Amino acid sequence: MAVICRASELLFIMTPRTGCTALGELLCRELGGEYLPETDIIGANGNITVQKKHSTLSQLLDRGLLSQEDRGRLCVFAAVRNPFDSLVSLYVKKSKTYQPLLDDPDSWVHRVAGYAEDMRYCRTHTFDEWIDKQYGVGTLGRWLRRGRGSLYRKYIDGVDAVIRFENLQEEFNQLLGRQGIELQLTIPRQNTTPQRRANYQEYYCPRSRKLVEQAFAEDLRRFAYQF
C-alpha cells in the first residue's frame, strides 16, 4: 500500500518498519490521502503479488494503479532505517508479535511465500541463528546474486525523496516545506514492537554483525549507517 495525496501532490511509498503506518494514517487524516491499492492483490497461486501496505512504485505503475501522467505530477517519497535495527524488529515481530496469526488460516502471513515457515523457525531459534540461516554460508551468495543486497532498493527505486526513520519527524517537515505545505503535522508513535530490547546492538554476536554488514553493504554505504 502507498498513500496518495492528490491535492498536495504527494505519494508515500510505505517501507516496512519505518513508521509508515503512523505516517500513512496522518497523511490520510490531514492531507486527504487515499490508500493505493485499497486491498491486497492476490495471484493465481493464492499468494499476495502486490501488498496493500508495502507496494512499490514500480508495482503501482506496472499494474496500472498509477498512470505515468499522475506520477509526473507527484513528489514520491519513502523512508529507510538502519538495517541492523530494522532486522531486529523483523525478527521480534516474526518470533513473538505475529505468532498468533499462524493460527488464523486467513491471515496474510499464509499468503506471503515462505513467511509462515520463517515465523515457525524464528519461534524456536535465536536471532543469531536466524541471521545465519538468512545470510550465512551457502545463502549469502545466493542472496547477493539475486540482487537482494538491500532492504530498501525496491521501495526507493524511482522515488524523488528519501527520509530516515531516525529523523522521521524533522525530515518529513522539511519535505512538506519543499512542497509548499505550511502545516506542522506531528507523526504519532504507533505500531511499535514492545517485545524487543531498545538497543539493537545487544542482539548481535560478532558473526551476525559481519553477515549483515556483507548482506546490506549497499544500504550501509548509501545512507552512511553504522553498527
C-alpha positions in Angstrom: 0.0 0.0 0.0 1.0 3.5 -0.7 -0.7 6.7 0.2 -1.6 9.3 -2.5 -2.5 12.8 -1.5 -3.7 14.2 -4.8 -4.3 17.8 -3.8 -0.9 18.1 -2.1 0.8 16.1 -5.0 2.4 13.6 -2.7 2.8 9.8 -2.9 4.2 8.0 0.1 5.7 4.5 -0.5 5.3 2.6 2.7 8.5 0.9 3.6 8.3 -1.8 6.3 9.4 -0.9 9.8 9.9 2.8 9.2 7.0 4.3 11.0 5.0 4.0 7.8 1.6 3.1 9.4 1.6 6.2 11.6 2.8 8.5 8.8 0.3 7.0 6.3 -2.6 7.5 8.6 -1.5 11.0 9.3 -1.5 11.8 5.6 -4.9 10.3 5.2 -6.3 12.3 8.1 -4.7 15.7 7.5 -4.0 15.8 3.7 -6.8 13.8 2.2 -4.6 10.8 1.5 -6.0 7.6 -0.1 -4.5 4.1 0.2 -3.3 2.6 -3.1 -4.2 -0.2 -3.6 -7.1 -0.5 -1.1 -6.6 -4.3 -0.7 -4.0 -6.9 -1.4 -3.8 -8.1 -5.0 -3.7 -11.9 -5.0 -2.1 -14.0 -7.7 -3.4 -17.2 -9.3 -1.4 -19.3 -6.7 -3.2 -17.6 -3.8 -0.1 -15.6 -2.7 0.0 -11.8 -2.5 1.5 -10.2 -5.6 1.0 -6.6 -4.6 0.7 -5.9 -0.9 -1.9 -3.3 0.2 0.6 -1.9 2.7 4.0 -2.4 1.2 3.7 -1.9 -2.5 6.4 -0.4 -4.6 6.3 2.4 -7.2 7.1 0.0 -10.0 4.2 -2.3 -8.9 1.8 0.6 -8.9 2.9 1.7 -12.4 3.0 -1.9 -13.9 -0.4 -2.8 -12.5 -2.0 0.4 -13.8 -2.8 1.6 -10.3 -0.9 4.8 -11.1 -0.5 6.4 -14.5 2.7 7.9 -15.8 1.0 11.2 -16.1 -0.1 11.2 -12.4 3.4 10.0 -11.4 4.9 13.0 -13.1 2.9 15.4 -11.0 3.7 13.8 -7.7 6.5 14.1 -5.3 7.2 10.4 -4.5 8.9 9.7 -1.2 9.8 6.7 1.1 11.6 6.1 4.3 14.7 4.0 5.2 16.0 2.6 8.5 19.4 1.3 9.7 19.4 -2.4 8.6 20.9 -3.5 11.9 17.9 -2.0 13.8 15.3 -3.0 11.2 16.3 -6.7 11.2 16.0 -6.9 15.0 12.4 -5.6 14.8 11.6 -8.0 12.0 12.9 -11.0 14.0 10.9 -9.9 17.1 7.8 -9.5 15.1 8.2 -12.9 13.5 9.2 -14.7 16.7 6.7 -13.1 19.0 4.4 -10.3 17.8 2.9 -12.1 14.8 2.9 -15.6 16.2 -0.9 -15.7 17.0 -1.5 -15.1 13.3 -0.2 -18.6 12.5 -3.4 -20.0 14.0 -5.6 -17.9 11.6 -5.7 -19.6 8.2 -7.0 -16.4 6.6 -4.1 -14.3 7.8 -1.8 -12.5 5.4 1.2 -14.4 6.8 0.0 -17.5 4.9 -0.3 -15.6 1.6 3.3 -14.3 1.6 5.5 -17.0 0.2 7.8 -18.5 2.9 6.6 -16.1 5.6 4.8 -18.5 7.9 7.6 -21.1 7.6 10.2 -18.4 8.6 8.0 -17.4 11.6 8.0 -21.0 12.8 11.8 -21.1 12.6 12.1 -17.8 14.5 9.9 -19.2 17.2 12.4 -21.8 18.1 15.7 -20.2 17.2 17.8 -17.3 18.4 18.3 -14.0 16.5 21.9 -15.0 15.6 20.7 -18.4 14.3 18.1 -16.7 12.1 20.6 -14.3 10.7 22.9 -17.2 9.9 20.0 -19.0 8.2 19.2 -16.0 6.1 22.7 -14.7 5.2 25.2 -17.3 6.3 27.5 -19.7 4.3 25.6 -21.0 1.3 22.8 -18.4 1.4 24.7 -15.1 1.3 26.0 -15.7 -2.2 22.6 -16.6 -3.5 21.1 -13.6 -1.7 23.5 -11.2 -3.3 23.4 -12.8 -6.8 19.6 -12.4 -6.8 20.2 -8.6 -6.4 18.8 -8.6 -2.9 21.7 -6.8 -1.2 19.4 -4.1 0.1 16.4 -3.8 2.4 15.2 -0.7 0.6 16.2 -0.7 -3.1 12.9 -1.9 -4.4 11.0 0.7 -2.3 13.1 3.7 -3.1 13.7 2.9 -6.8 12.4 5.9 -8.7 11.3 8.0 -5.8 12.1 11.7 -5.5 13.0 11.9 -1.9 14.1 9.5 0.9 13.7 10.3 4.6 15.2 8.5 7.5 13.3 6.7 10.3 15.9 8.0 12.8 15.0 11.6 11.9 11.5 10.9 10.6 9.6 14.0 12.0 12.3 16.5 11.1 12.8 15.2 7.5 9.1 14.9 7.0 8.7 18.5 8.0 11.4 19.5 5.5 9.7 17.6 2.8 6.4 19.3 3.4 8.2 22.7 3.3 9.7 21.9 -0.1 6.2 21.1 -1.3 4.9 24.5 -0.1 2.8 22.8 2.6 2.9 25.0 5.6 1.1 22.7 8.0 3.0 21.3 11.0 2.0 17.7 11.2 3.1 15.6 14.2 3.7 11.9 13.5 2.3 9.8 16.4 4.1 6.8 17.8 2.2 3.7 16.5 2.7 0.0 15.7 5.9 -0.2 17.9 7.5 -3.6 18.8 7.3 -3.7 22.7 8.8 -7.2 23.0 12.2 -6.1 21.7 15.0 -4.5 23.7 15.7 -0.9 22.9 19.3 -1.3 21.9 19.5 -3.4 18.8 23.3 -3.9 19.3 22.5 -6.3 22.2 21.1 -8.8 19.8 24.3 -9.3 17.7 27.2 -11.5 18.1 30.4 -10.7 16.0 29.4 -13.2 13.3 25.8 -12.0 12.8 27.1 -8.4 12.7 29.6 -9.3 9.9 26.9 -11.2 7.9 24.6 -8.2 8.0 27.5 -5.9 7.0 28.1 -8.1 4.0 24.4 -8.6 3.1 23.4 -5.0 3.3 26.6 -3.2 2.4 24.7 -1.2 -0.2 22.3 0.3 2.3 25.1 0.9 4.9 27.2 2.7 2.3 24.5 4.7 0.6 22.9 6.0 3.8 26.0 6.1 6.0 24.5 3.8 8.5 26.8 2.1 11.1 26.5 -0.6 13.7 
